[in-house]
Amino acid sequence: MFGGKKETVAKPTTRQLRFEELEVWINGKKTSFETEIAEESGPILGEASRIIKGVEERNNDLASAKISKEVQQRIMAIVTSSRDNYVSGLKMALGRLKELNARSSGKEMTDMLLGLQQLDSRYGERVYFGFPDEMKKLRKEIKNLAEVSKRLEDVTKDKRVKAELLETALDKVHAIKDYLKSVEGTEVELERLKGDVSKSESEKKRLEGESESIMTSQRALDLKEREGILTGHVNRNKEIDSIILNMLAPLKRVLKKYKRLAETGKCPPGNVTSYIEDPVGTFLSGDNTLESLTLNVRRAISEDSLELTASEKDKMLRRIDEINIVKMENMRLEFNNNKRRMESLEGEMSRLDTSGELEELRRRAESIESSAKEAKTRAERLERERQDRKDDIGKTEAELAKTLSQFLGGRCEIIY
């Protein structure tokens, strides 16, 4: 409302850096800063080197100095021991200081000087008591060294901060590269596992199709037909077995009486023992003595040789009269014919049998399914690991962008 041009606020610019070029870019910047630091630090470090040499000389003087006559004899051992510890500690510190070069920070030198102060606090006063002249000179040199250290730190501080940021950024670049390599390896393995699972599923379907083809083949139909015929023969033979047993089993008691009579020689024994023990098996095996045996038993019953009651006698005679030898022989012929057909059918069924092939296909399908399940489980675990690595990459990228933004003094974006 006051008129005039509106004040415009400059938008912060964003610096885009390509990730694949970052390592070379960072190393170039680092080299540049380290060179500048070396150039700026050189004169000061030269001066520090001369002072360090002076400190060394003063320390050597202290090491060889004789204790003043004023020091009482009773404290000489304490002063001498403190002097030796002081000299030894200073030599170690000087050794580390002499290793510093133009790429070392003033802070490193300051930290070492702090160690010298602690050494002086512990032993300095006792040593000074015995060697005042040497300690004055030595402390003066150390003070000069501290001043040089402060100058060195002030001169290089900003550039060293930048160099440290670059070092941090470089570490994060390496970390991201390691994560990317891990993700790449995981993705290759995932593709392989997915391929394995797909192949396993295809193979399982093929095996299931093969099993289905076998179960619906003419061979399987022929097998099923023969199984039906075989079952019919088995059932018919069981029926024949039952009919013959029902005819002969009721005679068992009277046959035993007849056997005892035969053992006295009063009647022919025939095959009575076998018909007592296994009447059906004896007849079906082809024995042809049943008719004569039943006639002899009938005669013995009629002659009252078996000591039966009247009712038992009538009952047994009716049972014997009910035995139709011709019918039984026909059943025996049918039974044995069925038995031969069953043996033939079993041979044919053995050749047609598909159970072994189906079992092998089932076993292979189960093995393939198990392998596929293991591959899926491993793929799921790798998928989680891949996501974890991607999360690590995202987190480290954010940290890298923040570090480079601090270095550049503006917003930085990492692009691929």
C-alpha positions as CSV (number, residue, x, y, z in Angstrom):
1,M,0.0,0.0,0.0
2,F,3.1,2.2,0.2
3,G,3.8,1.7,-3.5
4,G,7.1,0.8,-5.1
5,K,8.5,-2.6,-6.1
6,K,7.9,-5.6,-4.0
7,E,10.9,-7.1,-2.4
8,T,11.7,-10.5,-3.8
9,V,13.3,-13.3,-1.7
10,A,15.8,-15.4,-3.5
11,K,14.9,-19.1,-3.4
12,P,17.6,-21.3,-2.1
13,T,19.3,-23.2,-4.9
14,T,19.6,-27.0,-4.9
15,R,22.9,-28.6,-6.0
16,Q,22.4,-31.9,-7.8
17,L,25.2,-34.4,-7.6
18,R,25.3,-37.7,-9.5
19,F,26.0,-40.6,-7.2
20,E,28.2,-42.4,-9.6
21,E,30.5,-39.3,-9.9
22,L,30.5,-38.5,-6.1
23,E,33.6,-40.6,-5.1
24,V,35.8,-38.9,-7.7
25,W,34.3,-35.5,-6.9
26,I,34.8,-35.9,-3.1
27,N,38.4,-37.2,-3.5
28,G,39.2,-34.2,-5.8
29,K,37.8,-31.7,-3.2
30,K,39.7,-33.5,-0.4
31,T,42.9,-33.4,-2.3
32,S,42.4,-29.6,-2.9
33,F,41.7,-28.9,0.7
34,E,44.5,-31.0,2.0
35,T,46.9,-29.2,-0.4
36,E,45.7,-25.8,0.9
37,I,46.0,-26.9,4.5
38,A,49.5,-28.2,3.8
39,E,50.5,-24.9,2.2
40,E,49.0,-22.8,5.1
41,S,50.3,-25.0,7.8
42,G,53.8,-25.4,6.4
43,P,55.4,-22.3,7.9
44,I,53.8,-22.7,11.3
45,L,54.8,-26.4,11.4
46,G,58.3,-25.4,10.5
47,E,58.3,-23.0,13.5
48,A,56.7,-25.7,15.6
49,S,59.5,-28.1,14.6
50,R,62.1,-25.7,15.7
51,I,60.4,-25.2,19.1
52,I,60.0,-29.0,19.5
53,K,63.7,-29.3,18.9
54,G,64.2,-26.6,21.6
55,V,61.9,-28.5,24.0
56,E,63.9,-31.7,23.3
57,E,67.1,-29.9,24.1
58,R,65.7,-28.5,27.4
59,N,64.4,-31.9,28.3
60,N,67.8,-33.4,27.7
61,D,69.3,-30.7,29.8
62,L,66.8,-31.6,32.5
63,A,67.7,-35.3,32.2
64,S,71.4,-34.6,32.8
65,A,71.1,-31.8,35.3
66,K,72.5,-32.1,38.8
67,I,70.2,-31.4,41.7
68,S,70.9,-28.1,43.5
69,K,73.0,-28.3,46.6
70,E,70.2,-26.5,48.5
71,V,67.9,-29.4,48.2
72,Q,68.0,-31.4,51.3
73,Q,69.3,-35.0,51.1
74,R,66.1,-36.5,52.4
75,I,64.0,-35.3,49.4
76,M,66.6,-36.0,46.7
77,A,65.1,-39.4,45.8
78,I,61.6,-38.0,45.4
79,V,62.8,-35.1,43.1
80,T,65.0,-37.4,41.1
81,S,62.2,-39.9,40.5
82,S,59.8,-37.1,39.5
83,R,62.4,-35.7,37.1
84,D,62.9,-39.2,35.5
85,N,59.1,-39.7,35.1
86,Y,58.8,-36.1,33.7
87,V,61.6,-36.6,31.2
88,S,60.3,-40.0,30.1
89,G,56.7,-38.7,29.6
90,L,57.9,-35.7,27.7
91,K,60.1,-37.8,25.4
92,M,57.0,-39.9,24.5
93,A,54.9,-36.8,23.8
94,L,57.7,-35.3,21.7
95,G,57.9,-38.4,19.7
96,R,54.2,-38.2,18.7
97,L,54.5,-34.4,18.1
98,K,57.4,-35.0,15.6
99,E,55.1,-37.4,13.7
100,L,52.7,-34.6,12.9
101,N,52.8,-33.2,9.4
102,A,51.1,-30.5,7.3
103,R,47.9,-32.7,7.1
104,S,47.6,-32.9,10.9
105,S,45.2,-30.7,12.7
106,G,46.0,-28.1,15.3
107,K,43.6,-29.9,17.5
108,E,45.8,-33.0,17.5
109,M,48.7,-30.9,18.6
110,T,46.5,-29.2,21.2
111,D,45.5,-32.6,22.6
112,M,49.1,-33.6,22.9
113,L,50.0,-30.3,24.7
114,L,47.1,-31.0,27.1
115,G,48.9,-34.2,27.9
116,L,52.1,-32.2,28.6
117,Q,50.1,-30.0,31.0
118,Q,48.8,-33.0,32.8
119,L,52.4,-34.3,33.0
120,D,53.5,-31.0,34.4
121,S,50.7,-30.9,36.9
122,R,51.7,-34.3,38.3
123,Y,55.5,-33.9,38.4
124,G,56.4,-30.3,37.5
125,E,56.5,-28.7,40.9
126,R,58.7,-31.4,42.5
127,V,61.0,-31.3,39.4
128,Y,61.1,-27.5,39.5
129,F,62.1,-27.7,43.2
130,G,65.2,-29.6,42.3
131,F,65.9,-28.1,38.9
132,P,64.5,-24.6,38.7
133,D,66.8,-23.2,35.9
134,E,66.2,-26.2,33.6
135,M,62.4,-26.2,34.2
136,K,62.1,-22.4,33.5
137,K,63.7,-22.9,30.1
138,L,61.7,-26.0,29.4
139,R,58.4,-24.4,30.3
140,K,59.1,-21.4,28.1
141,E,59.7,-23.6,25.1
142,I,56.5,-25.6,25.9
143,K,54.6,-22.3,26.1
144,N,56.0,-21.2,22.7
145,L,54.8,-24.6,21.3
146,A,51.3,-24.0,22.7
147,E,51.1,-20.6,21.0
148,V,52.2,-22.1,17.7
149,S,49.6,-24.9,18.1
150,K,46.9,-22.3,18.6
151,R,47.9,-20.4,15.5
152,L,47.9,-23.6,13.5
153,E,44.4,-24.5,14.7
154,D,43.1,-21.1,13.9
155,V,44.6,-21.0,10.4
156,T,43.4,-24.4,9.3
157,K,40.2,-24.8,11.3
158,D,37.6,-24.0,8.6
159,K,39.3,-26.1,5.9
160,R,39.8,-29.0,8.2
161,V,36.1,-28.9,9.1
162,K,35.4,-29.1,5.4
163,A,37.9,-31.9,4.9
164,E,36.3,-33.9,7.7
165,L,32.8,-33.4,6.1
166,L,34.2,-34.8,2.9
167,E,35.7,-37.7,4.7
168,T,32.4,-38.4,6.3
169,A,30.6,-38.1,2.9
170,L,33.1,-40.5,1.4
171,D,32.5,-43.1,4.1
172,K,28.7,-42.8,3.4
173,V,29.3,-43.2,-0.4
174,H,31.3,-46.4,0.3
175,A,28.5,-47.6,2.6
176,I,25.8,-46.9,-0.1
177,K,27.9,-48.7,-2.7
178,D,28.2,-51.7,-0.4
179,Y,24.4,-51.7,0.2
180,L,23.7,-51.4,-3.5
181,K,26.1,-54.3,-4.2
182,S,24.3,-56.3,-1.6
183,V,20.9,-55.4,-3.1
184,E,22.1,-56.3,-6.5
185,G,23.3,-59.7,-5.3
186,T,20.1,-60.3,-3.5
187,E,18.0,-59.4,-6.6
188,V,20.0,-61.8,-8.7
189,E,19.5,-64.6,-6.1
190,L,15.8,-63.7,-5.9
191,E,15.4,-64.0,-9.7
192,R,17.2,-67.4,-9.6
193,L,14.9,-68.6,-6.8
194,K,11.8,-67.4,-8.6
195,G,12.9,-69.3,-11.6
196,D,13.5,-72.4,-9.5
197,V,10.0,-72.1,-8.0
198,S,8.4,-71.6,-11.5
199,K,10.3,-74.6,-12.9
200,S,9.3,-76.7,-9.8
201,E,5.6,-75.7,-10.2
202,S,5.7,-76.5,-14.0
203,E,7.4,-79.9,-13.3
204,K,4.9,-80.7,-10.6
205,K,2.0,-80.0,-12.9
206,R,3.7,-82.1,-15.6
207,L,4.0,-85.0,-13.1
208,E,0.4,-84.6,-12.0
209,G,-0.6,-84.7,-15.7
210,E,1.4,-87.8,-16.3
211,S,-0.2,-89.5,-13.2
212,E,-3.6,-88.5,-14.5
213,S,-2.7,-89.9,-18.0
214,I,-1.7,-93.2,-16.4
215,M,-4.8,-93.4,-14.2
216,T,-7.1,-92.9,-17.3
217,S,-5.1,-94.9,-19.8
218,Q,-6.4,-98.1,-21.5
219,R,-3.9,-100.0,-19.4
220,A,-5.5,-98.7,-16.2
221,L,-8.9,-99.5,-17.6
222,D,-7.8,-103.1,-18.4
223,L,-6.3,-103.4,-14.9
224,K,-9.6,-102.2,-13.3
225,E,-11.6,-104.7,-15.5
226,R,-9.3,-107.6,-14.4
227,E,-9.6,-106.5,-10.8
228,G,-13.4,-106.8,-11.1
229,I,-13.1,-110.2,-12.7
230,L,-10.6,-111.4,-10.1
231,T,-12.9,-110.1,-7.3
232,G,-15.8,-112.1,-8.8
233,H,-13.7,-115.3,-8.9
234,V,-12.5,-114.8,-5.3
235,N,-16.0,-114.2,-4.1
236,R,-17.4,-117.3,-6.0
237,N,-14.6,-119.5,-4.6
238,K,-15.4,-118.3,-1.1
239,E,-19.0,-119.2,-1.8
240,I,-18.1,-122.7,-3.0
241,D,-15.8,-123.1,0.1
242,S,-18.7,-122.2,2.3
243,I,-21.2,-124.5,0.6
244,I,-18.9,-127.5,0.9
245,L,-18.1,-126.7,4.5
246,N,-21.8,-126.5,5.3
247,M,-22.2,-130.0,3.7
248,L,-19.2,-131.7,5.4
249,A,-18.7,-129.9,8.8
250,P,-21.9,-131.5,10.4
251,L,-20.3,-135.0,9.8
252,K,-17.3,-134.3,11.9
253,R,-18.6,-136.0,15.1
254,V,-19.8,-139.0,13.3
255,L,-16.6,-139.3,11.3
256,K,-14.6,-139.4,14.5
257,K,-16.8,-142.3,15.8
258,Y,-16.3,-144.0,12.4
259,K,-12.5,-143.5,12.7
260,R,-12.4,-145.2,16.1
261,L,-14.4,-148.1,14.6
262,A,-12.1,-148.3,11.6
263,E,-9.1,-148.5,13.9
264,T,-10.6,-151.7,15.3
265,G,-10.6,-153.1,11.7
266,K,-14.3,-153.5,11.6
267,C,-14.6,-151.1,8.6
268,P,-12.4,-149.5,5.9
269,P,-10.8,-146.2,7.1
270,G,-10.7,-144.5,3.8
271,N,-9.5,-140.9,4.0
272,V,-11.5,-140.2,7.2
273,T,-8.6,-138.5,9.1
274,S,-8.2,-135.9,6.4
275,Y,-12.0,-135.2,6.2
276,I,-12.0,-134.8,10.0
277,E,-9.1,-132.3,10.0
278,D,-9.8,-130.3,6.8
279,P,-12.9,-131.5,5.0
280,V,-13.0,-128.6,2.4
281,G,-9.3,-128.6,1.6
282,T,-9.2,-132.4,1.3
283,F,-12.1,-132.4,-1.2
284,L,-11.0,-129.4,-3.2
285,S,-7.5,-130.8,-3.5
286,G,-8.8,-133.5,-5.7
287,D,-9.6,-136.4,-3.3
288,N,-12.1,-138.8,-4.9
289,T,-12.8,-141.0,-1.8
290,L,-15.7,-139.0,-0.3
291,E,-18.4,-141.0,-2.0
292,S,-17.1,-144.3,-0.8
293,L,-16.4,-142.9,2.7
294,T,-20.0,-141.6,3.0
295,L,-21.4,-145.0,1.9
296,N,-19.3,-146.8,4.5
297,V,-20.3,-144.3,7.2
298,R,-24.0,-144.7,6.2
299,R,-23.7,-148.5,6.4
300,A,-22.1,-148.2,9.9
301,I,-24.9,-145.9,11.0
302,S,-27.6,-148.2,9.6
303,E,-26.0,-151.2,11.4
304,D,-25.8,-149.2,14.7
305,S,-22.1,-149.6,14.8
306,L,-21.4,-146.0,15.8
307,E,-23.6,-146.0,19.0
308,L,-25.8,-143.1,18.0
309,T,-29.2,-142.2,19.5
310,A,-32.2,-142.7,17.3
311,S,-32.5,-138.9,16.7
312,E,-28.8,-138.7,15.9
313,K,-29.0,-141.6,13.6
314,D,-31.9,-140.1,11.6
315,K,-30.2,-136.7,11.5
316,M,-26.9,-138.1,10.2
317,L,-28.5,-140.2,7.6
318,R,-30.4,-137.2,6.3
319,R,-27.1,-135.2,6.2
320,I,-25.4,-137.9,4.3
321,D,-28.3,-138.2,1.8
322,E,-28.1,-134.5,1.3
323,I,-24.5,-134.7,0.0
324,N,-24.7,-134.5,-3.8
325,I,-21.3,-135.8,-5.0
326,V,-22.0,-134.7,-8.6
327,K,-22.8,-131.2,-7.5
328,M,-19.8,-131.0,-5.3
329,E,-17.5,-132.3,-8.0
330,N,-18.9,-129.7,-10.4
331,M,-18.2,-127.0,-7.8
332,R,-14.7,-128.4,-7.3
333,L,-14.1,-128.2,-11.0
334,E,-15.4,-124.6,-11.0
335,F,-13.3,-123.8,-8.0
336,N,-10.1,-125.0,-9.6
337,N,-10.9,-123.4,-12.9
338,N,-11.5,-120.1,-11.0
339,K,-8.2,-120.6,-9.2
340,R,-6.3,-121.0,-12.5
341,R,-8.1,-118.0,-14.0
342,M,-7.2,-116.0,-10.8
343,E,-3.5,-116.9,-11.2
344,S,-3.6,-115.9,-14.8
345,L,-5.4,-112.6,-14.0
346,E,-2.8,-111.9,-11.2
347,G,0.0,-112.3,-13.8
348,E,-1.8,-110.0,-16.2
349,M,-2.5,-107.5,-13.4
350,S,1.1,-107.6,-12.4
351,R,2.1,-106.6,-15.9
352,L,-0.6,-103.9,-16.1
353,D,0.0,-102.6,-12.5
354,T,0.6,-98.8,-12.3
355,S,1.0,-98.5,-8.6
356,G,4.8,-98.4,-8.7
357,E,4.9,-95.8,-11.4
358,L,2.2,-93.7,-9.7
359,E,4.1,-94.0,-6.4
360,E,7.3,-92.8,-8.0
361,L,5.5,-89.9,-9.6
362,R,4.0,-89.0,-6.3
363,R,7.4,-89.2,-4.5
364,R,9.0,-87.0,-7.2
365,A,6.1,-84.5,-7.0
366,E,6.4,-84.3,-3.2
367,S,10.2,-83.8,-3.4
368,I,9.7,-81.0,-6.0
369,E,7.0,-79.4,-3.8
370,S,9.3,-79.5,-0.8
371,S,12.2,-77.9,-2.8
372,A,9.8,-75.2,-4.1
373,K,8.6,-74.5,-0.5
374,E,12.2,-74.1,0.7
375,A,13.0,-71.8,-2.3
376,K,9.9,-69.7,-1.4
377,T,10.9,-69.5,2.2
378,R,14.4,-68.4,1.2
379,A,13.0,-65.9,-1.3
380,E,10.8,-64.4,1.4
381,R,13.8,-64.0,3.7
382,L,15.9,-62.4,1.0
383,E,13.0,-60.1,0.1
384,R,13.0,-58.9,3.7
385,E,16.8,-58.4,3.6
386,R,16.5,-56.5,0.4
387,Q,14.0,-54.2,1.9
388,D,16.2,-53.7,4.9
389,R,19.1,-52.8,2.7
390,K,16.9,-50.4,0.7
391,D,15.9,-48.8,4.0
392,D,19.6,-48.5,4.9
393,I,20.3,-46.9,1.5
394,G,17.6,-44.4,2.0
395,K,18.8,-43.5,5.5
396,T,22.4,-43.2,4.4
397,E,21.5,-41.2,1.3
398,A,19.7,-38.7,3.6
399,E,22.8,-38.5,5.9
400,L,25.1,-38.1,2.8
401,A,22.9,-35.3,1.4
402,K,22.9,-33.5,4.8
403,T,26.7,-33.8,5.0
404,L,27.2,-32.5,1.5
405,S,24.7,-29.7,2.2
406,Q,26.8,-28.6,5.2
407,F,29.9,-28.7,3.0
408,L,28.3,-26.8,0.1
409,G,26.4,-24.3,2.3
410,G,23.2,-25.1,0.5
411,R,20.7,-27.8,-0.2
412,C,22.2,-30.9,-1.9
413,E,20.3,-33.6,-3.8
414,I,21.8,-37.0,-4.8
415,I,20.6,-38.3,-8.2
416,Y,21.3,-41.5,-10.0
